[in-house]
């Protein structure tokens, strides 16, 4: 039969072990979370270049549409530049997608760490915040996937429009041109809407991530003390 002294010693040992497990799982959660975020951050350069190219493409598009009203206008150079911008944007979009896919793989380890943390967490509120942040990240992944699909569609529409405009005089019907312009503008609007949604979700995620990282770090310091 356990004596009160021995039972008390066992309870203390169990509490220490639980605290150690909880801390270890929390640290693992934090590390995998940061690994995921740091991986994703690598795509920011590509997104910035994509945005810069969009600005230049818009200028070219408006110039082409304006000069295209003149039947004698020579659009060859402008169209060549515009098609190159489409290819350049496609390259940066694919680079961003590859990085996001890599981050998604990292987030699976984050999820695994969270599941372990949920079984040992002494701070239930802290775990819930970490769990919600992961869910928010997963939602952003979905938004980015939709953005990627819609943006690809807009690039296809851009290319089809510019190729159509390269046709010789008399080979383009006005109705066909108007239809292609309408398709292009609709595709671009859909992609832009999702881009804005992703940016808003990212802003909220970054704020919550920063807050949680500080809170978890303070919690670790409290455990050490």
Kinemage of the C-alpha trace (Angstrom):
@kinemage 1
@onewidth
@group {chain A} dominant
@subgroup {mainchain}
@vectorlist {calphas} color= white
{ca unk a 1} P 0.000 0.000 0.000
{ca unk a 2} L 1.266 3.464 -0.942
{ca unk a 3} L 2.206 5.746 1.903
{ca unk a 4} L 1.094 9.375 1.706
{ca unk a 5} L 4.717 10.425 1.318
{ca unk a 6} L 5.379 7.957 -1.493
{ca unk a 7} L 2.064 8.802 -3.171
{ca unk a 8} L 2.892 12.494 -2.963
{ca unk a 9} L 6.306 11.881 -4.520
{ca unk a 10} L 4.732 9.892 -7.362
{ca unk a 11} L 2.204 12.645 -8.018
{ca unk a 12} L 4.965 15.234 -8.134
{ca unk a 13} L 6.933 13.102 -10.600
{ca unk a 14} L 3.830 12.653 -12.778
{ca unk a 15} L 3.140 16.369 -12.731
{ca unk a 16} L 6.727 17.101 -13.735
{ca unk a 17} L 6.532 14.549 -16.549
{ca unk a 18} L 3.230 15.963 -17.786
{ca unk a 19} L 4.613 19.472 -17.692
{ca unk a 20} L 7.686 18.329 -19.605
{ca unk a 21} L 5.552 16.537 -22.215
{ca unk a 22} L 3.258 19.526 -22.520
{ca unk a 23} L 6.205 21.861 -23.009
{ca unk a 24} L 7.878 19.520 -25.494
{ca unk a 25} L 4.691 19.244 -27.561
{ca unk a 26} L 4.152 22.998 -27.366
{ca unk a 27} L 7.705 23.664 -28.542
{ca unk a 28} L 7.235 21.169 -31.380
{ca unk a 29} L 3.996 22.932 -32.346
{ca unk a 30} L 5.700 26.304 -32.335
{ca unk a 31} L 8.691 25.058 -34.336
{ca unk a 32} L 6.583 23.373 -37.022
{ca unk a 33} L 4.346 26.439 -37.178
{ca unk a 34} L 7.342 28.707 -37.718
{ca unk a 35} L 8.810 26.295 -40.266
{ca unk a 36} L 5.566 26.457 -42.250
{ca unk a 37} L 5.348 30.249 -42.084
{ca unk a 38} L 9.022 30.756 -42.965
{ca unk a 39} L 8.680 28.457 -45.970
{ca unk a 40} L 5.658 30.361 -47.246
{ca unk a 41} L 7.363 33.718 -46.755
{ca unk a 42} L 9.780 32.767 -49.530
{ca unk a 43} L 7.053 33.395 -52.103
{ca unk a 44} L 6.662 37.080 -51.217
{ca unk a 45} L 9.329 38.089 -53.729
{ca unk a 46} L 7.431 36.344 -56.531
{ca unk a 47} L 4.127 37.924 -55.510
{ca unk a 48} L 5.731 41.374 -55.498
{ca unk a 49} L 7.164 40.812 -58.985
{ca unk a 50} L 3.789 39.504 -60.117
{ca unk a 51} L 2.110 42.684 -58.882
{ca unk a 52} L 4.731 44.867 -60.594
{ca unk a 53} L 4.235 43.009 -63.878
{ca unk a 54} L 0.469 43.417 -63.538
{ca unk a 55} L 0.925 47.174 -63.392
{ca unk a 56} L 3.036 47.168 -66.545
{ca unk a 57} L 0.625 44.813 -68.290
{ca unk a 58} L -2.301 47.078 -67.471
{ca unk a 59} L -0.467 49.989 -69.079
{ca unk a 60} L 0.228 47.889 -72.182
{ca unk a 61} L -3.348 46.618 -72.297
{ca unk a 62} L -4.828 50.113 -72.135
{ca unk a 63} L -2.340 51.356 -74.755
{ca unk a 64} L -3.156 48.451 -77.076
{ca unk a 65} L -6.900 48.981 -76.673
{ca unk a 66} L -6.530 52.721 -77.331
{ca unk a 67} L -4.223 52.442 -80.354
{ca unk a 68} L -6.240 49.510 -81.651
{ca unk a 69} L -9.084 51.902 -82.431
{ca unk a 70} L -6.956 53.177 -85.311
{ca unk a 71} L -7.215 50.747 -88.227
{ca unk a 72} L -3.725 51.750 -89.376
{ca unk a 73} L -2.061 51.366 -85.994
{ca unk a 74} L 0.982 49.087 -85.765
{ca unk a 75} L 0.651 47.030 -82.605
{ca unk a 76} L 3.350 44.413 -83.238
{ca unk a 77} L 5.880 45.686 -80.697
{ca unk a 78} L 3.250 46.329 -78.031
{ca unk a 79} L 1.737 42.882 -78.502
{ca unk a 80} L 5.154 41.231 -78.333
{ca unk a 81} L 5.831 42.995 -75.040
{ca unk a 82} L 2.385 42.103 -73.724
{ca unk a 83} L 2.805 38.409 -74.552
{ca unk a 84} L 6.190 38.395 -72.829
{ca unk a 85} L 4.592 39.912 -69.732
{ca unk a 86} L 2.040 37.085 -69.745
{ca unk a 87} L 4.841 34.505 -69.813
{ca unk a 88} L 6.749 36.327 -67.074
{ca unk a 89} L 3.682 36.474 -64.842
{ca unk a 90} L 3.048 32.786 -65.443
{ca unk a 91} L 6.617 32.016 -64.357
{ca unk a 92} L 6.271 33.910 -61.060
{ca unk a 93} L 2.805 32.468 -60.422
{ca unk a 94} L 4.144 28.923 -60.792
{ca unk a 95} L 7.120 29.712 -58.541
{ca unk a 96} L 4.749 31.041 -55.858
{ca unk a 97} L 2.556 27.943 -56.209
{ca unk a 98} L 5.531 25.612 -55.746
{ca unk a 99} L 6.517 27.421 -52.550
{ca unk a 100} L 2.927 27.360 -51.275
{ca unk a 101} L 2.772 23.615 -51.982
{ca unk a 102} L 5.994 23.139 -50.008
{ca unk a 103} L 4.525 25.143 -47.123
{ca unk a 104} L 1.390 23.007 -47.255
{ca unk a 105} L 3.550 19.904 -46.793
{ca unk a 106} L 5.220 21.580 -43.812
{ca unk a 107} L 1.802 22.382 -42.340
{ca unk a 108} L 1.057 18.645 -42.096
{ca unk a 109} L 3.842 18.338 -39.505
{ca unk a 110} L 2.353 21.380 -37.771
{ca unk a 111} L -0.994 19.562 -37.617
{ca unk a 112} L 0.643 16.399 -36.256
{ca unk a 113} L 2.399 18.410 -33.547
{ca unk a 114} L -0.871 20.111 -32.662
{ca unk a 115} L -2.615 16.763 -32.277
{ca unk a 116} L 0.088 15.659 -29.829
{ca unk a 117} L -0.098 18.981 -28.032
{ca unk a 118} L -3.874 18.614 -27.602
{ca unk a 119} L -3.339 15.462 -25.499
{ca unk a 120} L -0.866 17.054 -23.104
{ca unk a 121} L -1.682 20.762 -23.126
{ca unk a 122} L -2.160 22.216 -19.676
{ca unk a 123} L -3.172 25.542 -21.200
{ca unk a 124} L -6.334 24.642 -23.087
{ca unk a 125} L -6.855 28.237 -24.226
{ca unk a 126} L -3.385 28.335 -25.737
{ca unk a 127} L -3.978 25.099 -27.608
{ca unk a 128} L -7.318 26.376 -28.932
{ca unk a 129} L -5.615 29.497 -30.258
{ca unk a 130} L -2.923 27.390 -31.935
{ca unk a 131} L -5.556 25.086 -33.404
{ca unk a 132} L -7.584 28.011 -34.749
{ca unk a 133} L -4.486 29.525 -36.315
{ca unk a 134} L -3.822 26.268 -38.158
{ca unk a 135} L -7.424 26.227 -39.412
{ca unk a 136} L -7.007 29.821 -40.583
{ca unk a 137} L -3.843 28.807 -42.386
{ca unk a 138} L -5.647 25.912 -44.056
{ca unk a 139} L -8.389 28.308 -45.208
{ca unk a 140} L -5.725 30.591 -46.714
{ca unk a 141} L -4.265 27.628 -48.556
{ca unk a 142} L -7.681 26.996 -50.096
{ca unk a 143} L -8.052 30.658 -51.069
{ca unk a 144} L -4.620 30.663 -52.673
{ca unk a 145} L -5.505 27.520 -54.624
{ca unk a 146} L -8.624 29.209 -55.978
{ca unk a 147} L -6.628 32.349 -56.765
{ca unk a 148} L -4.053 30.259 -58.623
{ca unk a 149} L -6.763 28.656 -60.784
{ca unk a 150} L -8.520 31.945 -61.575
{ca unk a 151} L -5.241 33.743 -62.261
{ca unk a 152} L -4.207 31.037 -64.680
{ca unk a 153} L -7.513 31.511 -66.461
{ca unk a 154} L -6.901 35.253 -66.696
{ca unk a 155} L -3.445 34.625 -68.199
{ca unk a 156} L -4.989 32.340 -70.800
{ca unk a 157} L -7.558 35.014 -71.643
{ca unk a 158} L -4.791 37.637 -71.913
{ca unk a 159} L -2.774 35.492 -74.280
{ca unk a 160} L -5.784 34.606 -76.430
{ca unk a 161} L -6.704 38.297 -76.738
{ca unk a 162} L -3.188 39.382 -77.697
{ca unk a 163} L -2.815 36.540 -80.194
{ca unk a 164} L -6.163 37.511 -81.701
{ca unk a 165} L -4.995 41.100 -82.077
{ca unk a 166} L -1.905 39.888 -83.908
{ca unk a 167} L -4.122 38.693 -86.761
{ca unk a 168} L -4.015 40.688 -89.956
{ca unk a 169} L -6.473 43.444 -90.762
{ca unk a 170} L -9.879 42.197 -91.803
{ca unk a 171} L -9.469 38.824 -90.082
{ca unk a 172} L -10.895 39.965 -86.741
{ca unk a 173} L -14.637 40.391 -86.368
{ca unk a 174} L -15.734 43.143 -84.024
{ca unk a 175} L -18.077 40.783 -82.149
{ca unk a 176} L -15.292 38.264 -81.605
{ca unk a 177} L -12.970 40.972 -80.319
{ca unk a 178} L -15.594 42.383 -77.942
{ca unk a 179} L -16.326 38.881 -76.647
{ca unk a 180} L -12.652 38.170 -76.021
{ca unk a 181} L -12.148 41.508 -74.244
{ca unk a 182} L -15.187 40.772 -72.061
{ca unk a 183} L -13.866 37.308 -71.185
{ca unk a 184} L -10.454 38.756 -70.373
{ca unk a 185} L -11.871 41.473 -68.120
{ca unk a 186} L -14.143 39.021 -66.285
{ca unk a 187} L -11.300 36.550 -65.686
{ca unk a 188} L -9.043 39.331 -64.401
{ca unk a 189} L -11.782 40.632 -62.061
{ca unk a 190} L -12.336 37.135 -60.616
{ca unk a 191} L -8.610 36.639 -60.021
{ca unk a 192} L -8.251 40.101 -58.491
{ca unk a 193} L -11.154 39.475 -56.092
{ca unk a 194} L -9.486 36.311 -54.810
{ca unk a 195} L -6.139 38.086 -54.546
{ca unk a 196} L -7.712 40.739 -52.324
{ca unk a 197} L -9.358 38.030 -50.212
{ca unk a 198} L -6.041 36.208 -49.812
{ca unk a 199} L -4.280 39.441 -48.847
{ca unk a 200} L -6.926 40.211 -46.212
{ca unk a 201} L -6.716 36.685 -44.802
{ca unk a 202} L -2.922 36.934 -44.768
{ca unk a 203} L -3.020 40.229 -42.875
{ca unk a 204} L -5.308 38.712 -40.218
{ca unk a 205} L -3.229 35.517 -40.055
{ca unk a 206} L 0.034 37.421 -39.592
{ca unk a 207} L -1.443 39.420 -36.723
{ca unk a 208} L -2.770 36.315 -34.947
{ca unk a 209} L 0.436 34.382 -35.640
{ca unk a 210} L 2.593 37.090 -34.130
{ca unk a 211} L 0.351 37.315 -31.063
{ca unk a 212} L 0.334 33.546 -30.535
{ca unk a 213} L 4.109 33.241 -30.974
{ca unk a 214} L 4.663 35.856 -28.256
{ca unk a 215} L 2.142 34.203 -25.928
{ca unk a 216} L 3.663 30.746 -26.391
{ca unk a 217} L 7.158 32.099 -25.814
{ca unk a 218} L 6.017 33.783 -22.599
{ca unk a 219} L 4.347 30.551 -21.533
{ca unk a 220} L 7.607 28.624 -22.065
{ca unk a 221} L 9.478 31.201 -20.013
{ca unk a 222} L 6.946 30.781 -17.214
{ca unk a 223} L 7.427 27.013 -17.253
{ca unk a 224} L 11.213 27.411 -17.106
{ca unk a 225} L 10.899 29.723 -14.152
